[in-house]
Amino acid sequence: MTDPHVASHEQGAPARPSIGLLSRINAVVARAGMYLSVTGLLVIVTIVFYQVFGRYVLNSSPTWTENLALVLILYVTLIGAAVGVRDAGHIGMDSLLVMLPDHTREKIELVIHVLVAGFGIAMAYNGWILGASVGTVKIPNLGLPEVIRYVPLIASGVLIVSFSIEHIIALLRGEEVVPSWN
């Protein structure tokens, strides 16, 4: 998938990388999010392997493994999705955008980033409301509060808003957000 920023700047002047304070902070946070998501994925694989081993080899399946794996899946997917927003790895219609004139494409990109930021606000707000509604409930077999299932929803929403703001500022300045995996 091509980045519309890169495609547009191949035709005209090259975009300069965004190096503001928000970009520097977001790059570090996104990279940490990637590392945490990969680590979480490895932990999920280990937990599921332990569950299968316990069930079929030891004839005693641990009761906590399924619930912990489900909680970790929330963290891995939601934090990974937020990082995908920053690194422009989300689903887009790049093929249609690159065919538009630069001025029109940039306006549409601004609208897209504003809508994505609105979605992030909704995620954080509703995650907070849902988490508050189950604050005293415990997750079966783990003994952890149910609210930990909603922390990644809130964190991902906040990150999506921050990353969208970064993209909006970069677009307005004629800059490019450099992916954190570079």
Buried (B, 14 or more C-beta within 10 A) or exposed (E): EEBBBEBBBEEEEEBEEBEEEBBEEBBEBBBEBBEBBEEBBEBBEEBBEBBEEBEEEEEEBBEBBBBBBBBBBBBBBBBBBBBBBBBBBBEBEBEEBBEBEEEEBBEBBBEBBBEBBEBBBEBBEBBBEBBEEBEEEEBEEBEBBBBBBBBBBBBBBBBBBBBBBBBBBBBEEBBBBBBBEE
